[in-house]
Amino acid sequence: MTATFSFDLKATDGAARTGVISTPRGNIRTPAFMPVGTAATVKAMMPESVAATGADILLGNTYHLMLRPGAERIERLGGLHKFMNWERPILTDSGGFQVMSLADLRKLTEKGVTFKSHIDGSKHELTPERSMEIQRQLGSDIVMCFDECPALPSDRARIEDSMRLSMRWAARSREAFGDRPGHALFGIQQGGLEQDLRQESADALRGIGFDGYAVGGLAVGEGQEAMFAVLDYAPAQLPVDKPRYLMGVGKPDDIVGAVKRGIDMMDCVLPSRSGRTGQAFTRRGVVNIKNARHADDPRPLDEQCACPACSKYSRAYLHHVFRAGEMISGMLLTWHNLHYFQEIMSGMRAAIEEGAFEEWERGFHETRAKGDIDAL
């Protein structure tokens, strides 16, 4: 265990990197996938089950937790780690994205955002200073700057204004965060799909100085091709000796493509949300367990997978409990999906260390292209 926050780059293969982020609550092996625990829980999972999938860190959500049960209450109860029974590191987002996408009647000013809660209509204000205070009350290990994230496509003038506002907010976030040994503050690069605006944003963030840097404003509707085009240059605009976090990504092939381009950390609701809707990610692509073809199939979802859904249950059973609306369906499929995502990460970490990332990536795509096993 360490008393400070640090990042140690172990190996590179092309732009792909593997390393270790050290925090007082434990190490995070990179590239890392962070399951999303929006409201202090990864839906349908026990915290110890999430740890069993191989996750080193979880993501918590400032916007949702400030509205319910409230950051002050969580602080009184001993902080988010104790509250949700997760002893490993937690990253909290700043709330900016959710305010933009979920809140009603929001009003944006230089100071921050005022909005009405999507839960009960109550009025709230979120500023860089308030976001830092909430994340301090939650006790998260990695704190994100408060920023604004416009949806894409958007016109250049809008993206430029938004990025510059986010950079002013980043400076205020840095000041409000203060000196908190063992806790880290990450800046967020914005600039849409514009390379020069991304560079301006990266320069501004470097000038302020952060413990890590996120590539923000992607996975917001621009499509994979456009996202990868930005990732071809954006990570290299950020400091080489700090972790790089791509927010809100993604599908397995998005994750592999992002790591190939120099990203160290990612998060996404996809594995858990898909699990609850009967979608399983396997090495041979996506399986819809609701389809009738699985009703009599005694085989596992993925015979090479060691998760409980695959090692103890048949496709026929998983099909049945999904159709019957049983809670165990979402639990088993979420566990499987999170296990598979962590398997991808560990495969990439090993491949980068061995200098064999290209070969690993080729095998990954070839296996997925085969599609699901033939029906019986």
N, C-alpha and C positions, 0 to 999 in steps of 0.2 A: 504494500500500500504506500501511497505517496501523499504528502500534505499539500502538494501543489498540482496545478493543471499543466500538462505538457504534451507535446506531440513528437513522436520519434518515428521518422521515416525509415523503414527497414529495407525495402527493395523497390525497384521500378522495372517495368517492362514496357517499352514504348512510353506512352503517357500514363499507363496504368500504374497505380502505386499501392503498396501495402505497408502498414505501420501499426503503431499503437498509440492511442490517446490515453494518458494516465490521469486519473482523477482520484481524490480521496476516497471515493466510494467504489473504486475498482477500475480495471482497464477495459478499454473499448478497442477491439481488434478492427482494423480497417482494411479494405472497405467494409463498412457496417450498414446493415439495414435495421432501422428503428421501427418496431411495431408502434402503432398509434393507440395511445390510451387516452382518448379525448377527455372523458369525464372521470379521470382517475381509475379507469379500468380498460383493458383491452377486451372488447366485447366478446362474450362467450368463453373467456379464458380465465383460469386462476393465475395469479402472478407466478407461482412456482412452475406452472405448465409453460408459461411464456419463457421463463428462464431455461426450462428443459429443451426448448426448441433451439437454443444457442444464442438467444438475444443478450447482448451485453448492456443495452441501453433502451429505454422507452421514451416516447414523446408524450408530453402532457399539453393541454390546451388552455392557454390563458383566458381566452374569451369565455369558453364554456365554464371553467372553474370559477371565474370571478362572478358569473351570474348564478351559479349553483354548484356547490353549497356556499360559495363565497370564500375569497382568499383569506380574510380575517379569521373565519372559522377554522379553515385548514391549518393556519398558523397556530391558533390556540390548541389544536389537537395534535401538535407536534410536527407539522410539516407534511408535505405530500408523500414522501417516502414511507413514513410511519402510517399515514392515513390509509394508503392503498397497499401496504405490506409489500413494498418493492425496495430492496436495499441497494440495488445497483444504481448506476447513474440514470438521471432523468434530464432530458432536454425539454424546455418549454418554448413554444412559439410565442410571438409577441401579442397575438390577438388581432393584428392588422388585417390579415387575409380574411378572417371570419367576419370582422366588422363589415368589410366590403361585400362579402358574398351572402351573409345571413341576416344581418341586422336590418330592421325597418327604419325608414325615415332618418337616414344618417346625414350628418352635415360635417363637411370637411373644412377646416381652417388651418392656418399656420400653426396654431396651438396644438391641435389634435382633432379627434373625431368625437362628436356627440351622436348618440344613437339610441334607439328604443330596442329593448331586449326582444328577441324572437320568442321568448318563453312567456313573458307576462306583460310586455309592453312598457316596463319600467324604463326610466331614462338614465343613461350613463354617459360618462365622458372617459375617453381613453386618450392619453397623451404619452409621449415618450417617458416622462417622469412617472406617471401612474403605472405604465406597463412594467417599468423596472421595479417599482414598489411591489406590485402584485407578484412578480416572479421571485422577488426576495422573500415575500411571505410564504410562497409555495415551497421555497427552499431548493429550487432546481439547480442542478450542477452546471448546465449550459443554458445560458439566457440569450434570447434573440432580441436584437434591436427592434424597436417599433418602426414599421415602414408602411408605405402604401403600395398596393400591388394592383395596377390596372389590368383588366381582362384584355386578352388579345383576341382578334386584331384591334388595334387602337392607332390613332394617327400620331405621327412623330411628335408634334407639338405637345400633345397630351402626355406621351411617354417621357418626354424631356422634362416637362414641369414636374411630373410625378417623381421622377428619379431625383431631381434636385431637392425637392421637398424631403424625400426619404433620406438624402445625405445630410440635410440640416437636422432632421430628426435623429440620425445616427450619432451626430456630434452631441446632441442633447441626451441621448440614451447613454453614451459613454460617460458623460459627466454625472448623470444621475446614478449610474451603476456604482461609481466610486471604486474603492479598493476593497475587494472581497477575496482574500486568498483562498485557493482551492475551488473557486467558482470562476467560470469563464463567460465572456461576452462575445458573441459573434456578430459581425457586421453583415449586412445583406446587400449584395450587388444587384442593382436594377438597370434598366435601359432597354427593355423589350428585346427586339430582334436587331437592334442597331449597334454595330460593333464600336463605333466611336463613342456612343453614349455609355456602353458597358465599360469602355476604357476610362472615361471620365469618372464614372461611379467607382471603379476599382481604385483609381488614383486618390479620390476623396477618402475612401475607406482606409487605404494604406496610410494616408496623412493623419487620420484620427488614431489608428492603431487598435487592432482587436486580437483576441486569442484564437480566432478562427473566422472563416469567411464563407458565407452562403451565396450560391447563385440563385437568386430569387426571380420571380416573374416568369417562370416557365411552367409547363404542364398546366397552362390556363387556357387551353383551346387552340394552341398554334400547330399541333400535330408533331409527330415524331421527327419528320425530316427537318422541319424548321428548328426544333429543339436541338437536334444533333448538330445542325449548322452553327448554332450559338456555342454549343459545348466544344466545338472544334477550336475555338479561341478563348472562350471566357475563363476556364480554369487557369490557363497560363497567364491571364492578366492579374491573378491573385498570388499572394506570397507562396513560394514553394515550400516553406518550412512550417506552414500552418494547415490545419484540416480544412478541406473544402466540402461543403454540404450542399447538395442539390435538393431543394425543398419540394415535397409532394410527388415524388417519383418512386415507383411506378410499376408498370408491367415488367415481367422478367426480362424481356428483350430491351426495354428502356434502361433497366438497371445495368445490364451488361454493357450496353452502348455507352452509358454514362461513365462507368468505371474505366472502360477503354480510353475515354477522353480525359481522365485525370480527376474524377470525383471520388471522394473518400467516404461520404455519408449520405444516406437517403432515408426517406420515410414515406409511407403511403398507407391509406386505409384499405387499399385494394384486397390484400389477402384475407382480412377479417370480414370486410363487407361482402366479398364474393363468396366466402364460406357460408355466410348466413343465407345467401340466395341460391345455394346448390351448385356453385361453381368451384371446381377444384383445379388448381394449377399443378400439372405433372411435368416430368421431363419430356413427355411426348405431347405437350400442349394442354389446352384447357378441356376438361371433362365436365359436361353438364349432367350431374347425377340425377336430375329430374327426368331425363329421357327414358322412355319405356324399355329401350334396349338393355338397360342394366337390371331390370326387375328379376331376372332368373340367373344373374351372373355371379357365380361363387368366388370369382377371382378378386384380388385386392385392387384398389384404385391404381396403385403403382407398386409392382412387386419388388422394386429395388429400394423402396422407402421404408424407414424403420419407425415412422410415427405410429401412434396407437390406431389411427383410422385405417392404416394400411396393414399393420402387423396383426390386428385382432378382429377386423371386420371385413365383410365382403361388400362388393358393389351392390349386391341385392339388398343387404341390410341398410346400407347408406341411402339407397333409393327409397326403401320403405319408410325409414324414419323422416326423410325429407318430405315425402308425400303425405305422411301422417301428421306433419307439423310438429314433430317432437323436438324438444330443446336440444337433445343430444346431437341432432343433425348439424346444427350450427357449431356446436362445440367441437365435434370431430373434424369437420371440414376446415374450420378455422385453424385448429391445431395442425392439420396436414399442410395447409397453405403456408403458415408461418414457418413450419419445419422445412418445407421446400425452399422458401426464400432464403432461409439461413444456410441451407445446403449450397445454394448458388454462391452465397458470399464466401463460404469456407472453401469452395472449389476455386473461386477466383483468387483468394488470398494465397492458396498453395501454388496455383499456376504462376502467379506473378513472382513469387519467391524462387520458383524453379526456372524462370525465364521462358515459360511455355504458355503464355496467355493466349497467343494467337491460335495455337493448337487446341487449347481448352475451348475457346470461343467457337471454333469451327465445329467441334464435336457437339457443343450446346445447340447450335443452330440446326445441325444435321439431324439430331435426335428429335428436336421439336417439329421439324418439317415432316417427319414420318407420320405424325398424327396419332390419334388414340389407337390402342390395340383393336383388332377386328372383333366385331360382335360374335358371340357364340352361335 
